[in-house]
Amino acid sequence: MRPAIFPLLPDAGCLLLLLVSWLFNPTRSEITSLDSGNIDDILNNADVALVNFYADWCRFSQMLHPIFEEASNVIKEEYPDKNQVVFARVDCDQHSDIAQRYRISKYPTLKLFRNGMMMKREYRGQRSVTAIADYIRQQKSNPIREVQDLEEISSLDRSRRNIVGYFEQKDSDNYQTFERVANILHDDCVFLSAFGDISKAERFSGDNVIYKPPGENAPDMVYLGSLTNFDLIYAWTQDKCVPLVREITFENGEELTEEGLPFLILFHMKDDLESLEKFQQEVARQLISEKGTINFLHADCDKFRHPLLHIQKTPADCPVIAIDSFRHMYVFPDFSDLSVPGKLKQFVLDLHSGKLHREFHHGPDPTDVAPGQPIQDLASSPPESSFQKLAPSEHRYTLLREKDEL
C-alpha cells in the first residue's frame, strides 16, 4: 500500500516560511534617523540617547551598523518605553550641518545625550553588542547613592570629590534638579543624598547641597543659589567636580587629545603632592584667563616615562613642566621659577605667539638678545609631540582632518 501524500497547502507553506524566517532572522530594531527637522524634538524627549554619527563610505561605519542595531534590540527589550532609551543615527554626508553643530571630527562617533544635552564624554569602549548594551545600562543606573545614616557622610572617601544633597523629600523639584545634574556629572563626582528625618540636621534653612573637596582637612562649600535653577546649580557643580588641573591617564588620553587644545603638563611623582599643589595654585593665579586655549594637566612620572625621555628627562628629574602642542614638546626651563610672577603665563603666551617654535629653530628672538651681542641662527629641532600618539587611532576611525598647532 502506497503511503498517502498530503500536498502542502499554499497558506500553510507561507506560514511555515514566515516561521522559519522569524527564527533565523529576528526582528531588527528601527534605528531613528535624525535630520534637522526632528533632531531637537527626539533628543529633548529622550532620557538617554546614543547617536551614531557616520558616513556610508567609511568602512568603520559599515562595520558598526549591525552591532549598533543589535545592541539597540537588546536594550529595547529591557527599556521598552521609546523615550527611556533612544538609539539614533546621523548620516553626516547628508546632514553636514548637524555634524558641524556637534563638532564631528571622525567616523563613526558615538555621542551620548541626556534630555537633549550632549555629554562631554563620548562612547569610546569596545564596539561589541555586549559592551554597548552594558554602557547604556550603566547610564540608566541611579547616579546618586542614598545614605541611611549621616555617619556614612563622615566616612566618605576624601580622595574623591563628593556632592551631598540633603532634602526633605525625594518627590520634589529640588531633588529632580539635583538628580539631573548628577546624571550629567557622575563621572566626575560622587553624588549622595539623604531625605526626611535622616537629613533634618543638615536642613536648618531648607534643602541643602554641599561640596566636600578632596583632602581630610579641606573645608566644605555650600551651594547658595536656587535648587530649582538647573543652569545655576549645574555651573556650580561642574566648577567643583571638574578641576582646573586634570590628571591625564592612558584611559582618558584620547578624550583629552581630541579636545584639540595644547597640553601644559606637570610631570610629578605620584606621592609628590606638594609640587602638584604649587602647580595648581600658579595655574589658578596666572592662567585662569587661558582656560579655553590650553589644557592644564598633571601626569605620573613613572607611568609617562616615554614622554619624559622624549624631552631628555627621567623620573629622577621630576617635577618637570612641559607643553605638548601636538607637533612639538617644549620644556619650562626650571620648576623653581614656577612662583616667579608671570613666568608660567609668559611660557604659555610664547606658545601662542609662535615664539617657542621660532626659538627652537632659530635661537633667541632679537628682542631677547643683550645689546651688542651677535644674533645667532641656531638650527635646532624641538622634540616631536608624544601625546599625539594618544589621539584617536586610524585603525579605528576615519579621521576627517589633521591638527595644525604650533
N, C-alpha and C positions, 0 to 999 in steps of 0.2 A: 504494500500500500504506500503510495507516494505521500510524503508529508505535505500538509497544506501550507500554502504560501499566502501570507496576508500582505498585500501591497501597502506601502506606507502612504497614507493619505496626504495630500498636499498641505493641509493645515497642520497636521501633526509633524510633518517634515520641517515646516517653517518654525514650529515651536521648538523642535529639537535643535535646529540650527541656532536659534536665538539663545537657548540654554547653554550650548557649547561655547558660543561666542561670549556670553556673560562670564562663564567660568574662567576662560583663558584671557579675556580682555576686560578686566574690571573697569567700571565707570571712571573715566578720568575727570579730574577736577577742572572746573572752569576758572582759569586764572583771569582776574579782572584786568582788562586792558585800559590803561589810563591815557587820557588826552587832555588838552587844555580846557575842554568843556566839562569834564566830570571829575578831574583830579582833586580839586579842593573839597567838593561835596563828599566824595568817597573817603578821603583820608580824614577829614574833620569828624566824620561819624564813626570811625573805626577806633576801638580801644587800642588795638595794636595792628599795624600794617607792615608787612615786609614787602618791599618793592624791588623788583629785579630790573635794573637799567641795562639794556642790552642792545646789540646790533646783530641783525641776521647774518651778516657776512663774517662775524667773529666766531672762530671755531670754539673758543672757550664758552661763549654764549650758547652755542648749539649743544655743547656737552652738558650744560647746566639745565637746559629746558626740561628734560624728562625727570631729572632729580627734583627740581623745584616743584613740578606738578605732583609728583608722588608724595613729597613732604606735605604739600597742601592737602592731599587726600587724607593722610594720616591725621593731621591736625584738625581737619573739619569733622572727623569722627568724634574728637574729644571736645571741640568747641563748635557746636552746630549753628549757634546764633551768628548770622552773617556779619554782625558788627563787632563780635568779640575779637576775631582774628581775620584779617584780610590778606590774601596773597595776591599781589598785583604786579604788573609789568609795564614798562615804558619802552617802546621802540624809539631809540634815540635818533635814528636816521629820519624817522617820520616826524618826530617831535623834538627837534633840536632846541626849541625854546625852553622846554621842560628840563632837558639835560643841562642847559646853561644855568637855569634857575637853581639847580641843586649841585652845581659845580662837579659834574661827572667828568672824570679825567681818565677813566679806564673802563673796559668792558670785560666781563659783567661786573656791575657794582650792586651789592645788596644793601639797601638802607632801611633802617627801622624808623617807623613813625608812631607817635602816640597822640591820639586826638588831633592829628594834623601837624604836630610839631616833629620835625626831623631830629632824631637823636644824633649827637655828635659822633658817637662810635658806630660805625657801620659793621655789618657782619663780615668777619674775616676768618671764620672757622672752616672746618672741613666741608667740602662740597659733597655731602652724602645725605641721604634721606634721614638717617638717624641723627646726625649732628644738627641739621637744620631744625628738625622736629624738637630735639632737646633744647635748642636755643629758644624756640618760641615758648616752650613750657616754662623755661626759666624766666622769660619776660612776663609771663602771665602769673607767676608766683607772687605772693604778697611781699613787697619790699620792706615792710615795717614789722619789726618784732614787738609784740605786745608784752610788756612786763607785768608780772603779777604781784611784785613786791618792790618797793623803792630801794631795797638793799641790792637789787640787781644792778641799779644805776651806779652804786658806789664801787662795784667790782667790774666795771667796764674795761675793755682793753684800751688803755690810753695811748697805745701806739697808733690807733686809728682816729679818724675824725668822726665824731658822734653827734648826731642831731636828735634831741629828745623832745617829743611833744607831750604836753600834759593837757588833757581835755576832759570836760565834764561828761561828754557822751560821744560815742563813735558816730552816731547818726546825726552829724552836724555839718554845717557849711565849712566851719573852721577845719575840721578833720578831713573833709573831702579835698580841700585845697592842699593841705599838708600831704595827703596821700598822692595827689597828682605830682607834687614836687618830688616826692620820694621815688615815684615811678621813673622819673627822668634822671635823677642824680644818684640812684642807689649803687652805681659802680664806683662812685667817688666818696661816699659817706655811708656810715652805718646809721640807719634810722630806727628809732624806738618810740613807743608810745605807751601811755598809761591813762586809765579812764576812771571816772567816778571817785569813789572813796579812796582808792589807791593813789590817785593823783592830787587829792584835795590839798595836801600840804604845800604843793607847788603852784596852786591856783589862787593865791591870796588876792590877786587882782584880775581874775578871769583866766581863760585858756592861755597857755604859755608855751613858747618854743625856745629851747636853749641849745647853744652850740658848745660842745665840750672838745676843745682842740687837743692835739697830741701833747703828751707830757703830763706827768703826775701833778706838777705844780702849776700848770697853765690855768689861768682864770677862765671861768665860764663867760659866755657872751649871750645876752638876751636879745631876742628879736622884738623890736619896739613898734613895728608897723601893724597894719591891718592884716588879720589872719585870713580874711576872705579876698584880699587883693593878690591874685596869683602872681602878677608881674613883680610886685614888690618882694614877696617872700621868696620867689624863685631867684631873683637877682641877689638877695641877701644870702640865701643858702648856697648858691653857686660860688659866690665870693669866698665863703668859708670852706666849701668842700673841694674846690679846685685851686690848689696852691699856686702862687705866682711862679715858684720854682718847683718844677715837677721832676720826678725821678724817671730816667729813661732805662728801660729794660729791653731784653730781646723780645719780650712779648708785646710791648707797645711801640717798639721802634718803627714799625711800618706805618702805624697810625700817625705818630708824631712827624715822621718824614713827609708823609703825604699832605700835611698841613701847609707845606711849601715855604715855611719860614726858616731862615738860618738858625743854627743852634749856638747858644752861648752856654758852654758846659763847664761845670766844676767836676773834675775827677778827684775823688777823695776815697780814703779807706772807709769801709763800712762803719767802723766804730769811731771815726773822726767826726763827731757831731759839732764840734767847736768850729771847724772850718766851714761846714755847711751853714751853720747859723750866721757866721760873718758874711758869707756869700749872699744869703737870703736878705740880710739887713741892707747890704750895699745895693743889691738889685732893687729892693723896695725904695731905697733912698735916692739912687742915681738914675734908675732906668724905668721907672713906672710909666713914663711917657712913651717908652719904646715897646710897650707890651704887644702892640699889634704888628710890630715889624720884625720881631725876633723871639724865638722860644728860649726861655730860661730853664735849664735842666741841670741835674746832677747825676753822676754815674759812679758806680762802684769800680774802683781802680782794678781790683782783681778780675772782675767779670769782663771789663773792657780793656784788657791788656793790649789787644791788637791796635785799636786807635791810638793808644799811648805810644806804642812802638813806632807808629806811623809818624808821630811828631818827635821821635827820638827821645822818648821818656819811658820810664818804668814805674811800677807802683812805689818804688823807693823815692821817686821824685814828687809824689803826691803830697799836698794838694796842688793841682795844676788847673789853670783856666785856659780854655781854648774856644775858638769859633770854628764851626764847620759850616761852610756856605753852600755845600753840596757840589762845589767844584774843587775847593781847596780848604785846608785847615791852617789856622793862624793861632799862635800861642801868645797869651798875655805874658809880658816879659817877666814879671815877678809877683808871686802871690802876696808878698808882704806889701806891695803897692796898692792892694785892694782898697784900703781905707783912705788912700790919698784922695781928697775931694776932686771929683770929676774925672779921675783916671780911668775907671771902668767904662764910664759913659763915652769918653773920647775913643776908647778902643772900639766900641760898637759904632760910633759915628764914622770912624775911619773905615769901617767895613762898608757902610752905606755910601760913602763918598768915593770909594774905589781906592783910597789911599793905601790900605793894607795890600791890595793886589799889586798896585804900582810899585810899592817899596820892595816887595819880594822880588820883582823882576828887574827893577832899575835902581835900587838903593834909595836912600832918604830923599824926600821931596826937597827941592831947593830952599824952600822956606824954613826947613828944619836944619840946614847946614849953617854952622857958625860963620860970621863974616870973615872973608879971606881964605876960607878952607875950600880946596878944589872940590867940584862936584864930580862924583864918580858914577858911572853907569855900570852897576854890578849885575851881571847876568846870573839870575838865580831862579829857582822854581819852587814855590811852596808845595808842601805835601798835598797830594790829591785827597779829595773827600773820602773819609772812611765810613761815615754814617749813610752815605748814599746807597751803600750796599744793602741797607735795611729797607729800602724803598720797595714798593710792590714789584713782584717778580714777573719778568716777561714770559716765564714758563707757566704763569697762572692767569695773567691778564693781557689784554690788548691795550697797551698804553697809548693815549691819544696825543700827548705832547711831551716834549722834553723840557726840563727846567733850565733856566739860563741865568742863574745868580752869579755874583762875583765869587 
